Amino acid sequence: MLGIYAHSFLEATRFTSNTRPDPRTQQHLDAKSNKRERHFRLWQRGPYWI
């Protein structure tokens, strides 16, 4: 739970209004983050025979 709060805080404070990336770059960063999270969840789950 603490990791979720830390991650959301880092996401909220990562960019200021002057350094915010353009929308295409932000979409790429979000997709990359989602892909990494999806792979991590697949890696964490147990084998299919359990």
PDB file as gemmi writes it, atoms N, CA and C in Angstrom:
CRYST1    1.000    1.000    1.000  90.00  90.00  90.00 P 1                      
ATOM      1  N   MET A   1       0.830  -1.196   0.000  1.00  0.00           N  
ATOM      2  CA  MET A   1       0.000   0.000   0.000  1.00  0.00           C  
ATOM      3  C   MET A   1       0.872   1.256   0.000  1.00  0.00           C  
ATOM      4  N   LEU A   2       1.940   1.207   0.783  1.00  0.00           N  
ATOM      5  CA  LEU A   2       2.836   2.359   0.823  1.00  0.00           C  
ATOM      6  C   LEU A   2       3.489   2.587  -0.544  1.00  0.00           C  
ATOM      7  N   GLY A   3       3.768   1.494  -1.241  1.00  0.00           N  
ATOM      8  CA  GLY A   3       4.346   1.618  -2.574  1.00  0.00           C  
ATOM      9  C   GLY A   3       3.418   2.332  -3.541  1.00  0.00           C  
ATOM     10  N   ILE A   4       2.112   2.089  -3.400  1.00  0.00           N  
ATOM     11  CA  ILE A   4       1.133   2.758  -4.266  1.00  0.00           C  
ATOM     12  C   ILE A   4       1.134   4.259  -3.991  1.00  0.00           C  
ATOM     13  N   TYR A   5       1.161   4.629  -2.707  1.00  0.00           N  
ATOM     14  CA  TYR A   5       1.203   6.047  -2.358  1.00  0.00           C  
ATOM     15  C   TYR A   5       2.496   6.700  -2.844  1.00  0.00           C  
ATOM     16  N   ALA A   6       3.609   6.008  -2.675  1.00  0.00           N  
ATOM     17  CA  ALA A   6       4.886   6.563  -3.121  1.00  0.00           C  
ATOM     18  C   ALA A   6       4.895   6.726  -4.636  1.00  0.00           C  
ATOM     19  N   HIS A   7       4.375   5.733  -5.352  1.00  0.00           N  
ATOM     20  CA  HIS A   7       4.347   5.808  -6.816  1.00  0.00           C  
ATOM     21  C   HIS A   7       3.458   6.961  -7.288  1.00  0.00           C  
ATOM     22  N   SER A   8       2.281   7.105  -6.672  1.00  0.00           N  
ATOM     23  CA  SER A   8       1.383   8.186  -7.097  1.00  0.00           C  
ATOM     24  C   SER A   8       1.978   9.550  -6.751  1.00  0.00           C  
ATOM     25  N   PHE A   9       2.685   9.646  -5.623  1.00  0.00           N  
ATOM     26  CA  PHE A   9       3.333  10.914  -5.263  1.00  0.00           C  
ATOM     27  C   PHE A   9       4.428  11.246  -6.269  1.00  0.00           C  
ATOM     28  N   LEU A  10       5.223  10.258  -6.643  1.00  0.00           N  
ATOM     29  CA  LEU A  10       6.282  10.502  -7.614  1.00  0.00           C  
ATOM     30  C   LEU A  10       5.711  10.881  -8.976  1.00  0.00           C  
ATOM     31  N   GLU A  11       4.626  10.250  -9.372  1.00  0.00           N  
ATOM     32  CA  GLU A  11       3.997  10.595 -10.641  1.00  0.00           C  
ATOM     33  C   GLU A  11       3.444  12.020 -10.602  1.00  0.00           C  
ATOM     34  N   ALA A  12       2.887  12.401  -9.474  1.00  0.00           N  
ATOM     35  CA  ALA A  12       2.291  13.737  -9.358  1.00  0.00           C  
ATOM     36  C   ALA A  12       3.348  14.830  -9.332  1.00  0.00           C  
ATOM     37  N   THR A  13       4.518  14.527  -8.796  1.00  0.00           N  
ATOM     38  CA  THR A  13       5.541  15.555  -8.645  1.00  0.00           C  
ATOM     39  C   THR A  13       6.670  15.425  -9.663  1.00  0.00           C  
ATOM     40  N   ARG A  14       6.529  14.522 -10.615  1.00  0.00           N  
ATOM     41  CA  ARG A  14       7.617  14.295 -11.561  1.00  0.00           C  
ATOM     42  C   ARG A  14       7.819  15.491 -12.486  1.00  0.00           C  
ATOM     43  N   PHE A  15       6.752  16.139 -12.888  1.00  0.00           N  
ATOM     44  CA  PHE A  15       6.850  17.246 -13.828  1.00  0.00           C  
ATOM     45  C   PHE A  15       6.233  18.507 -13.234  1.00  0.00           C  
ATOM     46  N   THR A  16       6.846  19.629 -13.529  1.00  0.00           N  
ATOM     47  CA  THR A  16       6.236  20.912 -13.205  1.00  0.00           C  
ATOM     48  C   THR A  16       5.519  21.394 -14.462  1.00  0.00           C  
ATOM     49  N   SER A  17       4.816  22.493 -14.347  1.00  0.00           N  
ATOM     50  CA  SER A  17       4.093  22.995 -15.517  1.00  0.00           C  
ATOM     51  C   SER A  17       5.049  23.408 -16.633  1.00  0.00           C  
ATOM     52  N   ASN A  18       6.291  23.774 -16.286  1.00  0.00           N  
ATOM     53  CA  ASN A  18       7.256  24.184 -17.312  1.00  0.00           C  
ATOM     54  C   ASN A  18       7.962  23.007 -17.970  1.00  0.00           C  
ATOM     55  N   THR A  19       7.999  21.866 -17.320  1.00  0.00           N  
ATOM     56  CA  THR A  19       8.754  20.733 -17.869  1.00  0.00           C  
ATOM     57  C   THR A  19       7.863  19.576 -18.281  1.00  0.00           C  
ATOM     58  N   ARG A  20       6.570  19.800 -18.350  1.00  0.00           N  
ATOM     59  CA  ARG A  20       5.658  18.723 -18.726  1.00  0.00           C  
ATOM     60  C   ARG A  20       5.875  18.328 -20.189  1.00  0.00           C  
ATOM     61  N   PRO A  21       5.961  17.011 -20.484  1.00  0.00           N  
ATOM     62  CA  PRO A  21       6.180  16.588 -21.875  1.00  0.00           C  
ATOM     63  C   PRO A  21       4.925  16.770 -22.719  1.00  0.00           C  
ATOM     64  N   ASP A  22       5.107  16.727 -24.014  1.00  0.00           N  
ATOM     65  CA  ASP A  22       3.961  16.844 -24.906  1.00  0.00           C  
ATOM     66  C   ASP A  22       3.078  15.597 -24.765  1.00  0.00           C  
ATOM     67  N   PRO A  23       1.827  15.667 -25.197  1.00  0.00           N  
ATOM     68  CA  PRO A  23       0.888  14.553 -24.991  1.00  0.00           C  
ATOM     69  C   PRO A  23       1.342  13.220 -25.577  1.00  0.00           C  
ATOM     70  N   ARG A  24       2.003  13.240 -26.747  1.00  0.00           N  
ATOM     71  CA  ARG A  24       2.463  11.971 -27.335  1.00  0.00           C  
ATOM     72  C   ARG A  24       3.523  11.323 -26.467  1.00  0.00           C  
ATOM     73  N   THR A  25       4.434  12.126 -25.935  1.00  0.00           N  
ATOM     74  CA  THR A  25       5.463  11.584 -25.045  1.00  0.00           C  
ATOM     75  C   THR A  25       4.833  11.048 -23.767  1.00  0.00           C  
ATOM     76  N   GLN A  26       3.853  11.762 -23.234  1.00  0.00           N  
ATOM     77  CA  GLN A  26       3.187  11.308 -22.015  1.00  0.00           C  
ATOM     78  C   GLN A  26       2.450   9.990 -22.253  1.00  0.00           C  
ATOM     79  N   GLN A  27       1.813   9.842 -23.407  1.00  0.00           N  
ATOM     80  CA  GLN A  27       1.143   8.578 -23.737  1.00  0.00           C  
ATOM     81  C   GLN A  27       2.157   7.438 -23.806  1.00  0.00           C  
ATOM     82  N   HIS A  28       3.320   7.708 -24.379  1.00  0.00           N  
ATOM     83  CA  HIS A  28       4.362   6.689 -24.464  1.00  0.00           C  
ATOM     84  C   HIS A  28       4.845   6.286 -23.071  1.00  0.00           C  
ATOM     85  N   LEU A  29       5.040   7.271 -22.198  1.00  0.00           N  
ATOM     86  CA  LEU A  29       5.480   6.978 -20.835  1.00  0.00           C  
ATOM     87  C   LEU A  29       4.435   6.165 -20.075  1.00  0.00           C  
ATOM     88  N   ASP A  30       3.170   6.513 -20.259  1.00  0.00           N  
ATOM     89  CA  ASP A  30       2.093   5.771 -19.597  1.00  0.00           C  
ATOM     90  C   ASP A  30       2.009   4.342 -20.112  1.00  0.00           C  
ATOM     91  N   ALA A  31       2.127   4.162 -21.412  1.00  0.00           N  
ATOM     92  CA  ALA A  31       2.068   2.822 -21.989  1.00  0.00           C  
ATOM     93  C   ALA A  31       3.250   1.980 -21.505  1.00  0.00           C  
ATOM     94  N   LYS A  32       4.409   2.587 -21.425  1.00  0.00           N  
ATOM     95  CA  LYS A  32       5.597   1.877 -20.950  1.00  0.00           C  
ATOM     96  C   LYS A  32       5.430   1.454 -19.497  1.00  0.00           C  
ATOM     97  N   SER A  33       4.874   2.343 -18.681  1.00  0.00           N  
ATOM     98  CA  SER A  33       4.637   2.033 -17.274  1.00  0.00           C  
ATOM     99  C   SER A  33       3.616   0.910 -17.126  1.00  0.00           C  
ATOM    100  N   ASN A  34       2.537   0.969 -17.905  1.00  0.00           N  
ATOM    101  CA  ASN A  34       1.506  -0.078 -17.844  1.00  0.00           C  
ATOM    102  C   ASN A  34       2.066  -1.420 -18.285  1.00  0.00           C  
ATOM    103  N   LYS A  35       2.891  -1.408 -19.320  1.00  0.00           N  
ATOM    104  CA  LYS A  35       3.485  -2.655 -19.809  1.00  0.00           C  
ATOM    105  C   LYS A  35       4.399  -3.257 -18.751  1.00  0.00           C  
ATOM    106  N   ARG A  36       5.206  -2.416 -18.113  1.00  0.00           N  
ATOM    107  CA  ARG A  36       6.110  -2.898 -17.071  1.00  0.00           C  
ATOM    108  C   ARG A  36       5.323  -3.481 -15.900  1.00  0.00           C  
ATOM    109  N   GLU A  37       4.238  -2.815 -15.515  1.00  0.00           N  
ATOM    110  CA  GLU A  37       3.407  -3.308 -14.414  1.00  0.00           C  
ATOM    111  C   GLU A  37       2.739  -4.637 -14.777  1.00  0.00           C  
ATOM    112  N   ARG A  38       2.261  -4.767 -16.011  1.00  0.00           N  
ATOM    113  CA  ARG A  38       1.621  -6.002 -16.458  1.00  0.00           C  
ATOM    114  C   ARG A  38       2.611  -7.164 -16.452  1.00  0.00           C  
ATOM    115  N   HIS A  39       3.826  -6.926 -16.929  1.00  0.00           N  
ATOM    116  CA  HIS A  39       4.841  -7.972 -16.927  1.00  0.00           C  
ATOM    117  C   HIS A  39       5.218  -8.365 -15.499  1.00  0.00           C  
ATOM    118  N   PHE A  40       5.291  -7.394 -14.622  1.00  0.00           N  
ATOM    119  CA  PHE A  40       5.630  -7.676 -13.227  1.00  0.00           C  
ATOM    120  C   PHE A  40       4.553  -8.535 -12.580  1.00  0.00           C  
ATOM    121  N   ARG A  41       3.274  -8.228 -12.831  1.00  0.00           N  
ATOM    122  CA  ARG A  41       2.189  -9.026 -12.251  1.00  0.00           C  
ATOM    123  C   ARG A  41       2.203 -10.451 -12.798  1.00  0.00           C  
ATOM    124  N   LEU A  42       2.487 -10.612 -14.094  1.00  0.00           N  
ATOM    125  CA  LEU A  42       2.569 -11.954 -14.669  1.00  0.00           C  
ATOM    126  C   LEU A  42       3.737 -12.733 -14.076  1.00  0.00           C  
ATOM    127  N   TRP A  43       4.829 -12.060 -13.824  1.00  0.00           N  
ATOM    128  CA  TRP A  43       5.997 -12.705 -13.256  1.00  0.00           C  
ATOM    129  C   TRP A  43       5.741 -13.121 -11.812  1.00  0.00           C  
ATOM    130  N   GLN A  44       4.941 -12.355 -11.083  1.00  0.00           N  
ATOM    131  CA  GLN A  44       4.695 -12.633  -9.673  1.00  0.00           C  
ATOM    132  C   GLN A  44       3.709 -13.769  -9.439  1.00  0.00           C  
ATOM    133  N   ARG A  45       2.818 -14.022 -10.369  1.00  0.00           N  
ATOM    134  CA  ARG A  45       1.806 -15.043 -10.117  1.00  0.00           C  
ATOM    135  C   ARG A  45       2.434 -16.435 -10.139  1.00  0.00           C  
ATOM    136  N   GLY A  46       1.749 -17.358  -9.510  1.00  0.00           N  
ATOM    137  CA  GLY A  46       2.269 -18.711  -9.400  1.00  0.00           C  
ATOM    138  C   GLY A  46       2.131 -19.484 -10.687  1.00  0.00           C  
ATOM    139  N   PRO A  47       2.705 -20.678 -10.746  1.00  0.00           N  
ATOM    140  CA  PRO A  47       2.597 -21.494 -11.950  1.00  0.00           C  
ATOM    141  C   PRO A  47       1.168 -21.981 -12.152  1.00  0.00           C  
ATOM    142  N   TYR A  48       0.853 -22.364 -13.372  1.00  0.00           N  
ATOM    143  CA  TYR A  48      -0.527 -22.707 -13.710  1.00  0.00           C  
ATOM    144  C   TYR A  48      -1.011 -23.967 -13.010  1.00  0.00           C  
ATOM    145  N   TRP A  49      -0.106 -24.852 -12.569  1.00  0.00           N  
ATOM    146  CA  TRP A  49      -0.551 -26.118 -11.983  1.00  0.00           C  
ATOM    147  C   TRP A  49      -0.905 -26.010 -10.506  1.00  0.00           C  
ATOM    148  N   ILE A  50      -0.745 -24.839  -9.910  1.00  0.00           N  
ATOM    149  CA  ILE A  50      -1.113 -24.672  -8.492  1.00  0.00           C  
ATOM    150  C   ILE A  50      -2.522 -24.141  -8.368  1.00  0.00           C  
TER     151      ILE A  50                                                      
END                                                                             
